[in-house]
Amino acid sequence: MKQKEIKVIIAAHKEYRMPQDEMYLPLHVGSALHDYDLAYQRDDEGENISLKNPSYCELTGLYWAWKNLEEDYIGLVHYRRHFGISKKNKDPFENILKYEEIRPLLYRTALFVPKKRNYYIETLYSHYAHTHYAEQLDLCGEIIRELCSEYDSSFKKVMKRTYGYMFNMMILRKDLMNEYCTWLFAILEELEKRYDGSKLDAFQARFYGRVSEIIFNVWLDHQLETGRIRKDQIKELNVIYTEPVNWLVKGTSFLKAKLIHQKYDKSF
C-alpha cells in the first residue's frame, strides 16, 4: 500500500520557533505586503491571494496550499496554535502532532479538526453578532442560499449551535480540500462584492477569516447530511497553544460581549 503523503502549512507573519517534523511547512502569509523576508515559504509565489491577507488572515495560506500543494492530505495550523494528541510534556512544542502519530490514522480518516469549542451560553450566531457584525453572517447566508441552496438548511442549523470547530485549523484529504476551498472562496469572493468593509478598523476588517471559521461547520454538516463524509471519518485533535492563554481576560471579554455587547478589539 502506497504511503500517504501529508503537508501541513504553519501560517506565520514573523520568525517563530517551528516544529522540525518534515510534514510541516512554515508559510509567510501576506508576504506580498511585507518588505521583509522570512526563512519560510512565501504565500505570494505560485497561484495566490497574498494581497488579501489583511482581511483574509490565514486564509491566504489556505488558498496557497490548496492551489500549490499536491500531497494526499493538506492542513493548516498557526504558528502559536497547533494540533496535538497528548499534552504530557511541559514544553508545548513537544506535544505538537508528529507525522509518526498521524500516519496510522490517514488510511481511515478523511479530515482532522480541533476539538469542538463550546460557547455554552451563546450560539455561534449570537456570539458573532456580539463580538463582530451580524450583517456579515446574514449576507453570507443570503449568498449561500443563492449560490448553493442545498447548504441552506445546514447554515440555519449551525447558526443555532453553541459549539463548533473553530480557528480555521484542519487537515483534509486532498479531494475534500479541493471541494471545501472551491465552495468557500466562491462565497467569500461574492461577499467581497456585496459588503463594504472600508470603514472597519484593522481588527474588524479581518472578518473574512472569522466568517470562514463558522461556515466551515456549515460545509461539514452538509457533507455529513449527504453521506459524503461519515462521522467515523472525522478525528478531533487537541489544540496546543505554544504561549500562555490569559483565560481571565478572554473570559471577561466573552462576558462583556454577551452582556453589554462590547465588540472585540483584539485577538486573544
Backbone as CSV, one residue per row, in Angstrom:
resi,resn,N_x,N_y,N_z,CA_x,CA_y,CA_z,C_x,C_y,C_z
1,MET,0.836,-1.191,0.000,0.000,0.000,0.000,0.881,1.255,0.000
2,LYS,0.569,2.178,-0.903,1.366,3.399,-1.021,1.244,4.247,0.244
3,GLN,2.371,4.738,0.729,2.374,5.587,1.910,1.719,6.925,1.598
4,LYS,0.796,7.349,2.454,0.101,8.612,2.248,1.039,9.789,2.548
5,GLU,0.997,10.775,1.669,1.801,11.978,1.862,0.952,13.070,2.502
6,ILE,1.560,13.853,3.368,0.842,14.903,4.072,1.730,16.127,4.213
7,LYS,1.130,17.302,4.068,1.852,18.555,4.290,0.913,19.499,5.043
8,VAL,1.405,20.002,6.157,0.628,20.925,6.990,1.342,22.264,7.004
9,ILE,0.695,23.293,6.477,1.314,24.612,6.496,1.104,25.256,7.863
10,ILE,2.086,26.048,8.264,2.010,26.807,9.517,1.962,28.279,9.135
11,ALA,0.795,28.899,9.278,0.639,30.306,8.918,1.392,31.179,9.919
12,ALA,2.271,32.042,9.405,3.079,32.896,10.266,3.378,34.210,9.558
13,HIS,3.564,35.255,10.353,3.939,36.556,9.785,5.241,37.068,10.392
14,LYS,5.889,36.243,11.234,7.146,36.641,11.846,7.952,35.396,12.172
15,GLU,9.214,35.587,12.466,10.062,34.468,12.868,9.540,33.873,14.169
16,TYR,9.522,32.559,14.255,8.994,31.908,15.449,9.567,30.499,15.504
17,ARG,9.597,29.928,16.674,10.025,28.543,16.818,9.047,27.635,16.089
18,MET,9.573,26.760,15.264,8.745,25.877,14.457,9.057,24.411,14.761
19,PRO,8.044,23.545,14.679,8.318,22.103,14.817,9.218,21.636,13.688
20,GLN,10.068,20.676,13.976,11.066,20.221,12.998,10.586,19.061,12.142
21,ASP,9.417,18.529,12.439,8.880,17.418,11.669,8.709,17.826,10.206
22,GLU,9.085,16.937,9.299,9.092,17.279,7.876,7.699,17.449,7.273
23,MET,6.649,17.036,7.987,5.316,17.226,7.408,4.870,18.690,7.500
24,TYR,5.605,19.509,8.258,5.233,20.920,8.416,5.964,21.813,7.421
25,LEU,5.244,22.823,6.954,5.811,23.816,6.051,5.456,25.205,6.564
26,PRO,6.380,25.889,7.241,6.105,27.272,7.663,5.846,28.145,6.444
27,LEU,4.786,28.958,6.514,4.367,29.766,5.375,4.222,31.215,5.808
28,HIS,4.931,32.095,5.126,4.843,33.530,5.404,3.586,34.074,4.738
29,VAL,2.519,34.271,5.532,1.254,34.731,4.969,1.271,36.256,4.822
30,GLY,0.662,36.731,3.750,0.679,38.159,3.459,2.034,38.659,3.035
31,SER,2.874,37.766,2.539,4.254,38.150,2.205,4.319,39.209,1.108
32,ALA,3.308,39.286,0.254,3.312,40.293,-0.809,3.234,41.712,-0.264
33,LEU,2.801,41.838,0.986,2.608,43.161,1.591,3.754,43.574,2.492
34,HIS,4.719,42.676,2.701,5.781,42.942,3.661,7.113,43.206,2.970
35,ASP,7.874,44.135,3.520,9.179,44.459,2.940,10.300,43.684,3.618
36,TYR,9.936,42.623,4.332,10.950,41.762,4.937,10.710,40.336,4.453
37,ASP,11.754,39.542,4.523,11.679,38.173,4.034,12.004,37.226,5.175
38,LEU,11.104,36.287,5.442,11.356,35.273,6.452,11.967,34.042,5.780
39,ALA,12.543,33.201,6.582,13.141,31.976,6.038,12.070,30.903,5.862
40,TYR,10.900,31.319,5.374,9.766,30.426,5.188,9.297,30.496,3.732
41,GLN,8.515,29.533,3.345,7.834,29.600,2.055,6.950,30.852,2.029
42,ARG,6.932,31.571,0.923,6.108,32.766,0.778,4.743,32.388,0.185
43,ASP,3.695,33.116,0.593,2.381,32.817,0.031,2.047,33.701,-1.171
44,ASP,3.055,34.424,-1.687,2.836,35.213,-2.910,3.528,34.576,-4.117
45,GLU,3.935,33.330,-3.964,4.521,32.581,-5.068,3.501,31.583,-5.598
46,GLY,3.547,31.322,-6.901,2.546,30.450,-7.479,1.193,31.142,-7.502
47,GLU,0.124,30.378,-7.641,-1.223,30.957,-7.636,-1.558,31.362,-6.212
48,ASN,-1.972,32.621,-6.014,-2.114,33.102,-4.639,-3.065,34.293,-4.537
49,ILE,-3.444,34.601,-3.288,-4.225,35.799,-2.962,-3.551,36.527,-1.794
50,SER,-2.234,36.530,-1.788,-1.458,37.077,-0.671,-1.861,38.499,-0.316
51,LEU,-2.218,39.309,-1.313,-2.568,40.714,-1.067,-3.821,40.869,-0.217
52,LYS,-4.613,39.818,-0.095,-5.852,39.896,0.685,-5.636,39.582,2.166
53,ASN,-4.405,39.352,2.562,-4.136,38.910,3.922,-4.700,39.819,5.023
54,PRO,-4.707,41.161,4.883,-5.254,41.990,5.960,-6.708,41.681,6.305
55,SER,-7.473,41.183,5.353,-8.870,40.841,5.626,-9.118,39.329,5.657
56,TYR,-8.300,38.573,4.929,-8.491,37.127,4.865,-7.679,36.364,5.901
57,CYS,-6.716,37.024,6.537,-5.876,36.386,7.563,-5.227,35.109,7.025
58,GLU,-5.297,34.037,7.811,-4.623,32.792,7.443,-5.215,32.131,6.197
59,LEU,-6.350,32.642,5.724,-6.956,32.058,4.528,-6.101,32.265,3.281
60,THR,-5.240,33.283,3.277,-4.327,33.402,2.133,-3.364,32.215,2.113
61,GLY,-3.057,31.694,3.294,-2.238,30.493,3.388,-2.998,29.261,2.936
62,LEU,-4.264,29.164,3.353,-5.084,28.037,2.936,-5.228,28.018,1.422
63,TYR,-5.451,29.183,0.834,-5.600,29.279,-0.615,-4.308,28.833,-1.307
64,TRP,-3.177,29.314,-0.786,-1.890,28.947,-1.375,-1.688,27.429,-1.318
65,ALA,-1.990,26.838,-0.163,-1.816,25.397,-0.012,-2.720,24.638,-0.978
66,TRP,-3.957,25.075,-1.085,-4.918,24.445,-1.990,-4.431,24.467,-3.438
67,LYS,-3.900,25.587,-3.858,-3.522,25.757,-5.254,-2.127,25.231,-5.586
68,ASN,-1.270,25.063,-4.591,0.134,24.787,-4.897,0.696,23.497,-4.308
69,LEU,-0.059,22.809,-3.458,0.425,21.558,-2.881,-0.321,20.371,-3.487
70,GLU,0.360,19.237,-3.568,-0.222,18.064,-4.218,-0.270,16.837,-3.312
71,GLU,0.052,16.997,-2.035,0.054,15.851,-1.132,-1.346,15.246,-0.984
72,ASP,-1.408,14.024,-0.479,-2.683,13.336,-0.286,-3.539,14.014,0.784
73,TYR,-2.875,14.596,1.778,-3.552,15.347,2.841,-2.873,16.706,2.973
74,ILE,-3.699,17.738,3.134,-3.184,19.101,3.265,-3.834,19.747,4.482
75,GLY,-3.024,20.435,5.283,-3.555,21.011,6.511,-3.090,22.433,6.755
76,LEU,-3.758,23.060,7.716,-3.447,24.432,8.130,-3.465,24.518,9.642
77,VAL,-2.383,25.038,10.215,-2.323,25.392,11.626,-1.706,26.786,11.719
78,HIS,-1.511,27.270,12.943,-0.983,28.611,13.162,0.314,28.544,13.961
79,TYR,1.126,29.566,13.836,2.438,29.496,14.470,2.356,29.403,15.990
80,ARG,1.248,29.850,16.588,1.095,29.746,18.042,0.007,28.752,18.451
81,ARG,-0.570,28.065,17.469,-1.683,27.155,17.757,-1.586,25.953,16.837
82,HIS,-1.379,24.796,17.428,-1.109,23.584,16.666,-2.046,22.453,17.068
83,PHE,-2.009,21.389,16.292,-2.682,20.153,16.662,-1.768,19.317,17.540
84,GLY,-2.398,18.484,18.374,-1.641,17.540,19.174,-2.538,16.409,19.617
85,ILE,-1.941,15.297,19.995,-2.704,14.165,20.518,-2.614,14.121,22.030
86,SER,-1.420,14.357,22.569,-1.242,14.345,24.022,-0.807,15.726,24.512
87,LYS,-0.921,15.931,25.800,-0.473,17.179,26.423,0.385,16.848,27.645
88,LYS,1.254,15.875,27.480,2.002,15.338,28.618,3.246,16.140,28.964
89,ASN,3.836,16.827,28.004,5.118,17.483,28.237,4.944,18.934,28.669
90,LYS,5.861,19.406,29.486,5.816,20.801,29.939,6.089,21.758,28.789
91,ASP,6.985,21.345,27.905,7.270,22.155,26.721,6.175,21.875,25.694
92,PRO,5.315,22.858,25.403,4.200,22.600,24.476,4.656,22.156,23.096
93,PHE,5.846,22.552,22.681,6.340,22.151,21.368,6.567,20.640,21.282
94,GLU,6.798,20.021,22.429,6.972,18.571,22.448,5.638,17.841,22.287
95,ASN,4.524,18.573,22.446,3.193,17.971,22.325,2.576,18.161,20.944
96,ILE,3.248,18.899,20.086,2.713,19.148,18.742,2.666,17.839,17.953
97,LEU,1.599,17.667,17.206,1.381,16.465,16.412,2.578,16.140,15.524
98,LYS,2.968,14.880,15.522,4.091,14.408,14.709,3.584,13.480,13.605
99,TYR,4.367,13.385,12.561,3.972,12.539,11.431,3.761,11.094,11.859
100,GLU,4.639,10.579,12.690,4.526,9.181,13.114,3.256,8.934,13.917
101,GLU,2.708,9.998,14.538,1.456,9.852,15.279,0.243,9.847,14.350
102,ILE,0.301,10.659,13.314,-0.854,10.779,12.424,-0.838,9.745,11.304
103,ARG,0.334,9.229,10.957,0.457,8.309,9.815,-0.507,7.130,9.896
104,PRO,-0.643,6.444,11.052,-1.550,5.285,11.091,-3.020,5.668,10.926
105,LEU,-3.348,6.953,11.118,-4.738,7.389,11.056,-5.172,7.806,9.651
106,LEU,-4.208,8.017,8.760,-4.521,8.599,7.457,-5.385,7.684,6.591
107,TYR,-5.243,6.403,6.731,-5.956,5.476,5.846,-7.447,5.378,6.177
108,ARG,-7.832,5.767,7.394,-9.244,5.640,7.775,-9.887,6.981,8.144
109,THR,-9.138,8.087,7.999,-9.644,9.396,8.397,-9.681,10.321,7.195
110,ALA,-10.814,10.994,7.006,-10.960,11.913,5.875,-10.512,13.317,6.242
111,LEU,-10.746,13.705,7.507,-10.317,15.034,7.931,-10.088,15.070,9.436
112,PHE,-9.174,15.957,9.810,-8.815,16.175,11.213,-9.204,17.607,11.574
113,VAL,-9.807,17.767,12.734,-10.297,19.078,13.168,-9.936,19.282,14.640
114,PRO,-9.914,20.542,15.100,-9.692,20.771,16.529,-10.917,20.348,17.326
115,LYS,-10.727,19.965,18.558,-11.870,19.608,19.402,-12.872,20.768,19.424
116,LYS,-14.138,20.419,19.490,-15.190,21.433,19.435,-14.988,22.499,20.507
117,ARG,-15.242,23.738,20.111,-15.242,24.836,21.069,-16.688,25.093,21.461
118,ASN,-16.974,25.081,22.764,-18.343,25.236,23.245,-18.506,26.601,23.912
119,TYR,-19.490,27.351,23.433,-19.763,28.684,23.980,-20.835,28.650,25.065
120,TYR,-21.483,27.536,25.273,-22.434,27.283,26.359,-23.624,28.248,26.356
121,ILE,-23.386,29.535,26.649,-24.493,30.491,26.782,-24.705,31.311,25.513
122,GLU,-23.989,30.987,24.464,-24.102,31.700,23.200,-24.243,30.715,22.053
123,THR,-25.021,31.080,21.048,-24.969,30.340,19.787,-23.816,30.900,18.965
124,LEU,-23.426,30.185,17.930,-22.378,30.708,17.054,-22.806,32.045,16.458
125,TYR,-24.097,32.149,16.112,-24.582,33.401,15.523,-24.569,34.538,16.539
126,SER,-25.107,34.306,17.739,-25.189,35.394,18.718,-23.811,35.835,19.180
127,HIS,-22.891,34.876,19.302,-21.527,35.253,19.707,-20.872,36.123,18.643
128,TYR,-21.063,35.753,17.386,-20.506,36.572,16.305,-21.157,37.952,16.298
129,ALA,-22.465,38.007,16.485,-23.177,39.284,16.473,-22.726,40.195,17.605
130,HIS,-22.392,39.616,18.750,-21.967,40.417,19.892,-20.519,40.886,19.764
131,THR,-19.689,40.091,19.110,-18.267,40.420,19.044,-17.861,41.083,17.730
132,HIS,-18.656,40.865,16.683,-18.355,41.450,15.368,-19.633,42.094,14.812
133,TYR,-19.997,41.831,13.563,-21.175,42.477,12.974,-22.049,41.419,12.311
134,ALA,-23.277,41.291,12.820,-24.170,40.229,12.384,-24.478,40.293,10.898
135,GLU,-24.496,41.502,10.330,-24.852,41.618,8.912,-23.880,40.862,8.010
136,GLN,-22.659,40.656,8.485,-21.696,39.891,7.690,-22.137,38.436,7.553
137,LEU,-22.594,37.843,8.648,-23.100,36.479,8.595,-24.429,36.409,7.855
138,ASP,-25.277,37.420,8.061,-26.570,37.446,7.366,-26.371,37.454,5.857
139,LEU,-25.459,38.295,5.410,-25.186,38.385,3.979,-24.570,37.081,3.466
140,CYS,-23.737,36.493,4.279,-23.135,35.210,3.917,-24.222,34.155,3.726
141,GLY,-25.229,34.179,4.609,-26.342,33.250,4.480,-27.117,33.461,3.195
142,GLU,-27.313,34.727,2.820,-28.003,35.039,1.562,-27.228,34.491,0.363
143,ILE,-25.921,34.669,0.408,-25.076,34.203,-0.697,-25.129,32.685,-0.810
144,ILE,-25.090,32.006,0.325,-25.175,30.547,0.318,-26.501,30.087,-0.280
145,ARG,-27.591,30.764,0.072,-28.897,30.396,-0.493,-28.933,30.596,-2.002
146,GLU,-28.213,31.608,-2.477,-28.207,31.899,-3.911,-27.251,30.991,-4.690
147,LEU,-26.043,30.789,-4.164,-25.027,30.039,-4.898,-25.136,28.534,-4.718
148,CYS,-25.555,28.113,-3.537,-25.590,26.676,-3.233,-26.713,26.420,-2.226
149,SER,-27.937,26.502,-2.695,-29.113,26.438,-1.824,-29.200,25.145,-1.031
150,GLU,-28.535,24.097,-1.512,-28.571,22.819,-0.793,-27.889,22.912,0.578
151,TYR,-27.114,23.975,0.799,-26.446,24.181,2.091,-27.277,25.041,3.048
152,ASP,-28.419,25.528,2.624,-29.199,26.466,3.433,-29.644,25.855,4.759
153,SER,-30.115,24.626,4.730,-30.572,24.010,5.982,-29.418,23.823,6.955
154,SER,-28.237,23.485,6.447,-27.067,23.346,7.322,-26.657,24.691,7.891
155,PHE,-26.752,25.757,7.078,-26.430,27.099,7.574,-27.340,27.464,8.737
156,LYS,-28.635,27.256,8.570,-29.584,27.603,9.635,-29.347,26.774,10.883
157,LYS,-29.020,25.513,10.702,-28.764,24.630,11.834,-27.515,25.070,12.599
158,VAL,-26.444,25.343,11.872,-25.174,25.711,12.509,-25.292,27.033,13.255
159,MET,-26.049,27.986,12.725,-26.194,29.280,13.394,-26.820,29.143,14.782
160,LYS,-27.565,28.070,15.010,-28.240,27.869,16.296,-27.419,27.028,17.266
161,ARG,-26.295,26.514,16.814,-25.461,25.693,17.691,-24.672,26.543,18.677
162,THR,-24.344,25.947,19.807,-23.497,26.621,20.792,-22.061,26.117,20.736
163,TYR,-21.730,25.348,19.713,-20.391,24.774,19.581,-20.005,24.719,18.117
164,GLY,-18.714,24.575,17.889,-18.259,24.454,16.515,-16.773,24.160,16.446
165,TYR,-16.330,23.750,15.265,-14.904,23.580,15.003,-14.380,24.933,14.538
166,MET,-13.508,25.528,15.326,-13.082,26.893,15.073,-11.602,26.960,14.683
167,PHE,-11.108,28.188,14.594,-9.686,28.525,14.393,-9.179,28.373,12.956
168,ASN,-10.027,27.927,12.013,-9.526,27.644,10.662,-8.337,26.689,10.720
169,MET,-8.437,25.704,11.584,-7.434,24.639,11.676,-8.049,23.360,11.140
170,MET,-7.327,22.690,10.250,-7.874,21.486,9.647,-6.771,20.730,8.921
171,ILE,-6.963,19.451,8.748,-6.169,18.634,7.834,-7.177,17.834,7.035
172,LEU,-7.212,18.030,5.731,-8.207,17.399,4.873,-7.547,16.530,3.813
173,ARG,-8.233,15.474,3.478,-7.844,14.698,2.305,-7.886,15.629,1.094
174,LYS,-6.997,15.457,0.148,-6.841,16.406,-0.952,-8.141,16.656,-1.708
175,ASP,-8.922,15.619,-1.984,-10.161,15.824,-2.719,-11.150,16.664,-1.931
176,LEU,-11.165,16.475,-0.597,-12.054,17.270,0.245,-11.559,18.708,0.366
177,MET,-10.240,18.871,0.420,-9.675,20.224,0.436,-10.077,20.982,-0.822
178,ASN,-10.036,20.313,-1.949,-10.421,20.946,-3.201,-11.897,21.331,-3.186
179,GLU,-12.750,20.433,-2.712,-14.185,20.712,-2.664,-14.489,21.852,-1.689
180,TYR,-13.875,21.785,-0.498,-14.138,22.818,0.504,-13.662,24.185,0.029
181,CYS,-12.453,24.280,-0.473,-11.906,25.576,-0.870,-12.650,26.150,-2.082
182,THR,-13.038,25.296,-3.013,-13.828,25.769,-4.147,-15.111,26.418,-3.652
183,TRP,-15.759,25.774,-2.715,-17.007,26.267,-2.113,-16.761,27.553,-1.310
184,LEU,-15.774,27.513,-0.427,-15.512,28.634,0.476,-15.132,29.903,-0.265
185,PHE,-14.157,29.827,-1.143,-13.641,31.044,-1.762,-14.632,31.641,-2.766
186,ALA,-15.526,30.832,-3.310,-16.584,31.380,-4.158,-17.531,32.233,-3.319
187,ILE,-17.835,31.782,-2.113,-18.711,32.538,-1.216,-18.032,33.821,-0.754
188,LEU,-16.769,33.733,-0.364,-16.057,34.912,0.110,-15.857,35.938,-0.998
189,GLU,-15.626,35.473,-2.205,-15.468,36.389,-3.334,-16.757,37.181,-3.561
190,GLU,-17.889,36.516,-3.435,-19.169,37.203,-3.597,-19.433,38.143,-2.425
191,LEU,-19.015,37.730,-1.231,-19.165,38.584,-0.049,-18.369,39.874,-0.209
192,GLU,-17.194,39.769,-0.782,-16.383,40.957,-1.051,-17.115,41.947,-1.955
193,LYS,-17.829,41.438,-2.934,-18.526,42.297,-3.884,-19.691,43.042,-3.234
194,ARG,-20.283,42.412,-2.234,-21.536,42.946,-1.674,-21.370,43.715,-0.367
195,TYR,-20.257,43.518,0.321,-20.109,44.129,1.645,-19.013,45.181,1.636
196,ASP,-19.346,46.368,2.082,-18.376,47.463,2.155,-17.741,47.482,3.541
197,GLY,-16.513,47.018,3.615,-15.817,46.995,4.897,-14.790,48.107,5.043
198,SER,-14.892,49.132,4.197,-13.870,50.185,4.164,-13.809,51.008,5.450
199,LYS,-14.899,51.032,6.218,-14.921,51.847,7.441,-14.573,51.043,8.691
200,LEU,-14.297,49.770,8.523,-13.936,48.944,9.671,-12.497,49.192,10.076
201,ASP,-12.210,49.082,11.380,-10.817,49.201,11.816,-10.075,47.929,11.401
202,ALA,-8.763,47.941,11.581,-7.924,46.843,11.091,-8.318,45.509,11.710
203,PHE,-8.718,45.522,12.972,-9.092,44.268,13.638,-10.394,43.717,13.065
204,GLN,-11.415,44.557,12.984,-12.705,44.094,12.489,-12.679,43.794,10.988
205,ALA,-11.736,44.404,10.260,-11.647,44.180,8.813,-11.237,42.754,8.475
206,ARG,-10.790,42.014,9.460,-10.349,40.637,9.229,-11.519,39.651,9.259
207,PHE,-12.720,40.142,8.995,-13.911,39.317,9.197,-14.039,38.160,8.211
208,TYR,-13.386,38.220,7.054,-13.485,37.091,6.120,-12.922,35.817,6.763
209,GLY,-11.828,35.984,7.485,-11.266,34.840,8.186,-12.186,34.329,9.276
210,ARG,-12.900,35.241,9.935,-13.785,34.843,11.037,-15.071,34.203,10.524
211,VAL,-15.604,34.741,9.450,-16.791,34.141,8.840,-16.483,32.710,8.410
212,SER,-15.307,32.519,7.849,-14.955,31.187,7.353,-14.865,30.168,8.485
213,GLU,-14.462,30.594,9.687,-14.432,29.682,10.823,-15.800,29.054,11.048
214,ILE,-16.827,29.876,10.932,-18.184,29.408,11.203,-18.726,28.590,10.041
215,ILE,-18.534,29.075,8.809,-19.166,28.350,7.709,-18.411,27.065,7.341
216,PHE,-17.210,26.876,7.862,-16.596,25.549,7.746,-17.530,24.502,8.345
217,ASN,-18.168,24.861,9.451,-19.104,23.954,10.104,-20.340,23.709,9.243
218,VAL,-20.727,24.705,8.460,-21.847,24.547,7.531,-21.480,23.538,6.450
219,TRP,-20.300,23.722,5.878,-19.836,22.800,4.837,-19.767,21.379,5.379
220,LEU,-19.193,21.224,6.570,-19.018,19.893,7.134,-20.364,19.252,7.468
221,ASP,-21.286,20.031,8.015,-22.601,19.486,8.336,-23.287,18.951,7.083
222,HIS,-23.152,19.666,5.984,-23.775,19.224,4.738,-23.126,17.933,4.235
223,GLN,-21.815,17.811,4.391,-21.136,16.576,3.973,-21.636,15.387,4.786
224,LEU,-21.879,15.612,6.071,-22.385,14.546,6.934,-23.831,14.209,6.583
225,GLU,-24.625,15.238,6.320,-26.034,15.023,5.998,-26.196,14.233,4.696
226,THR,-25.337,14.496,3.750,-25.449,13.838,2.446,-24.674,12.524,2.379
227,GLY,-23.927,12.201,3.422,-23.163,10.969,3.441,-21.835,11.051,2.712
228,ARG,-21.462,12.270,2.286,-20.163,12.439,1.617,-19.039,12.106,2.584
229,ILE,-19.238,12.439,3.855,-18.297,12.107,4.920,-19.086,11.435,6.034
230,ARG,-18.508,10.404,6.637,-19.122,9.750,7.790,-18.490,10.275,9.081
231,LYS,-19.230,10.182,10.165,-18.714,10.657,11.445,-17.437,9.938,11.844
232,ASP,-17.360,8.651,11.514,-16.166,7.893,11.910,-14.948,8.216,11.055
233,GLN,-15.129,9.081,10.063,-14.001,9.530,9.246,-13.443,10.871,9.728
234,ILE,-14.008,11.395,10.812,-13.556,12.671,11.374,-12.804,12.400,12.665
235,LYS,-11.624,12.972,12.791,-10.820,12.811,14.000,-10.601,14.173,14.652
236,GLU,-11.063,14.310,15.895,-10.818,15.536,16.645,-9.472,15.444,17.354
237,LEU,-8.721,16.542,17.304,-7.401,16.595,17.929,-7.342,17.727,18.947
238,ASN,-6.456,17.579,19.910,-6.235,18.667,20.875,-5.665,19.886,20.174
239,VAL,-5.911,21.051,20.750,-5.266,22.283,20.305,-4.134,22.582,21.278
240,ILE,-2.940,22.729,20.752,-1.755,23.001,21.560,-1.393,24.485,21.403
241,TYR,-1.431,25.219,22.496,-1.023,26.624,22.484,0.440,26.710,22.897
242,THR,1.238,27.379,22.107,2.667,27.481,22.429,2.977,28.673,23.317
243,GLU,1.965,29.474,23.597,2.112,30.591,24.523,0.965,30.529,25.522
244,PRO,1.168,31.035,26.751,0.093,31.002,27.750,-1.126,31.789,27.272
245,VAL,-2.305,31.290,27.607,-3.556,31.972,27.284,-4.094,32.607,28.563
246,ASN,-4.371,33.895,28.518,-4.937,34.584,29.682,-6.448,34.353,29.672
247,TRP,-6.872,33.270,30.330,-8.278,32.891,30.290,-9.160,33.887,31.037
248,LEU,-8.597,34.606,32.008,-9.379,35.611,32.725,-9.762,36.744,31.786
249,VAL,-8.766,37.252,31.042,-9.043,38.329,30.087,-9.982,37.837,28.993
250,LYS,-9.730,36.632,28.518,-10.546,36.071,27.446,-11.982,35.875,27.926
251,GLY,-12.142,35.317,29.116,-13.475,35.081,29.659,-14.222,36.368,29.951
252,THR,-13.500,37.359,30.469,-14.126,38.655,30.758,-14.618,39.311,29.474
253,SER,-13.808,39.260,28.431,-14.196,39.842,27.139,-15.403,39.111,26.559
254,PHE,-15.427,37.793,26.743,-16.567,36.999,26.264,-17.848,37.442,26.957
255,LEU,-17.797,37.631,28.289,-18.986,38.031,29.036,-19.406,39.460,28.708
256,LYS,-18.437,40.350,28.501,-18.771,41.724,28.114,-19.470,41.746,26.757
257,ALA,-19.012,40.895,25.858,-19.651,40.811,24.538,-21.077,40.311,24.674
258,LYS,-21.277,39.336,25.557,-22.603,38.751,25.752,-23.548,39.708,26.470
259,LEU,-23.062,40.340,27.536,-23.950,41.095,28.417,-24.127,42.549,28.016
260,ILE,-23.046,43.177,27.544,-23.162,44.602,27.197,-22.810,44.872,25.738
261,HIS,-22.685,43.797,24.975,-22.460,43.882,23.520,-21.196,44.691,23.167
262,GLN,-20.157,44.531,23.986,-18.884,45.179,23.715,-18.094,44.324,22.734
263,LYS,-17.892,44.821,21.539,-17.251,44.038,20.485,-15.763,43.883,20.763
264,TYR,-15.201,42.788,20.288,-13.771,42.535,20.448,-12.978,43.581,19.654
265,ASP,-11.832,43.941,20.233,-10.940,44.863,19.504,-9.526,44.285,19.356
266,LYS,-9.377,43.011,19.737,-8.093,42.333,19.593,-8.299,40.838,19.693
267,SER,-7.288,40.098,19.255,-7.332,38.648,19.387,-6.832,38.249,20.761
268,PHE,-7.190,37.028,21.176,-6.776,36.560,22.497,-5.955,35.282,22.365
